Amino acid sequence: MAIGATRSEEVAEKVGKAIGEELHSLGINMNLAPVLDVNNNPDNPVIGVRSYGEDPGLVGKLGTAYIKGLQDSGTAATAKHFPGHGDTATDSHIALPVVPHDIERLKAVELYPFQQAMNGGIDAVMTAHVTFPKVDDSTAISKKDGSVIPVPATLSNKVLTGLMREDMGYNGLIITDAMNMQAIADHFGPVDAAIRTVKAGSDIVLMPVGLEAVANGLYNAVNTGEISMERIEQSVERIFTLKLNRGIVKAEVEESIDEQIANALQVVGSAEHKAIEKEAAEKSITLVKNDNAVLPLNASKGDKIVVVGSSATTIAAEVQKHQGNVTVINTAIPLTAANLAIAKSAKYIILGTSTSTVANRAPVTNLMKLANQLIEQTEVPVIAVGIRNPYDIMAYPNVDAYLAQYGTRPTSFEATVNTIFGVNNPTGKLPVTIYNQTGGVLFGFDYGLGY
């Protein structure tokens, strides 16, 4: 989502290439990225900041640029989670989500970025353990409780072969999402699930439970004719094609391990890659709210700044690079009377909040009670940072200033604090809509302030 906030194909491609080069130097030849899910559901508990945003065009554009950078490095890319896990409020790691939309809506939104990636030559596509009843309305009997359940995309011939291969013209490799996730593991036995997904069109079965039993089950299915040898040969051809395209073949003369290590030490965390990371972070920071032009801070040497909440120590360390009079209140719960007195004595309060789920950002949580306590019980300007999830401000909309950071890397904290002090001019634009607690729009897609 940070890349989504930059709106920059150039940044996306450079980030993809840097990641690919580092993976390649370590002998890792495939990356299960990027996420091309369109995160148009703010209640999504599992995609969130892994998505470039809520707009299919933006996701397709930036995803395709990232893929180009990654694959140019010699590392295989994987678009996931087909046909789209963005508009769900259920985590497929723990349950079986449903996407109820018809094919026209799917083509306009969920499928659009995947089609762009396929048109651009994506190496592999990962399936979603999500049901799409308007694409495949077939059912199965759950091994968990005997109930009738819709068949998820990972196990669906209509989705993987009919939709992906025939309708969308994709000839590359299909890999399943992890088969030990509960959306699959709870309802289908591991052997049955593996047989179903291969028959549906998958080429690689990822992380099945009980590898030997699953392998033997697949051998038996081929020997009995349940899975044709032709179906197996199709997958073999796709796997070999990808290996040849990405140079995943044994060289006549292999580099020594010492040479490989020496090269990896030069590539991983190189100055060039750090510069790309810094550029992406700086361009991503989104100034969402700035009442009374409280930002950029123009703090005098003696002005006290109190830093509180999530990652307070990390934020304070960055603040101290700009201003020495910093007090850290290292808590994410409402302040005691003594700590509240300290906060009231500050010139400015910087609050960090970090959430990953809908429940985390509920106003009744301790972190959000802390945020509203600072806003309501002090006269001090409160500058909040949504460290991971841009939606945090939903729980404390009356804050004086709010910045969306999208991630927890040290470079992102540095970019945020540099923005607070005016060293970095914020240019990021929201890649998602932020709603209020009743469903109205607080801040729209593409919104972002500058100095």
Sequence and secondary structure as in RCSB ss.txt:
>XXXX:A:sequence
MAIGATRSEEVAEKVGKAIGEELHSLGINMNLAPVLDVNNNPDNPVIGVRSYGEDPGLVGKLGTAYIKGLQDSGT
AATAKHFPGHGDTATDSHIALPVVPHDIERLKAVELYPFQQAMNGGIDAVMTAHVTFPKVDDSTAISKKDGSVIP
VPATLSNKVLTGLMREDMGYNGLIITDAMNMQAIADHFGPVDAAIRTVKAGSDIVLMPVGLEAVANGLYNAVNTG
EISMERIEQSVERIFTLKLNRGIVKAEVEESIDEQIANALQVVGSAEHKAIEKEAAEKSITLVKNDNAVLPLNAS
KGDKIVVVGSSATTIAAEVQKHQGNVTVINTAIPLTAANLAIAKSAKYIILGTSTSTVANRAPVTNLMKLANQLI
EQTEVPVIAVGIRNPYDIMAYPNVDAYLAQYGTRPTSFEATVNTIFGVNNPTGKLPVTIYNQTGGVLFGFDYGLG
Y
>XXXX:A:secstr
 HHHHHT HHHHHHHHHHHHHHHHHTT  B    B      TT SSSGGGSS S HHHHHHHHHHHHHHHHHTT 
B EEEEET  TT SS TTTS  B    HHHHHHTTHHHHHHHHHTT SEEEE S B TTT   EEE TTTS EEE
 BGGG HIIIIIIIIIIS   SEEE S TTSHHHHTTS HHHHHHHHHHHT SB  S SSHHHHHHHHHHHHHTT
SS HHHHHHHHHHHHHHHHHTT S  SS   HHHHHHHHHHHTT HHHHHHHHHHHHHH EEEEEGGG  S    
TT  EEEEETTHHHHHHHHTTT S EEEE  SS   HHHHHHHHT SEEEEEE   STTTTSTTSHHHHHHHHHH
HH  S EEEEESS GGGGGG TT SEEEE     HHHHHHHHHHHTTSS      SS EE TTS EEE TT  B 
 
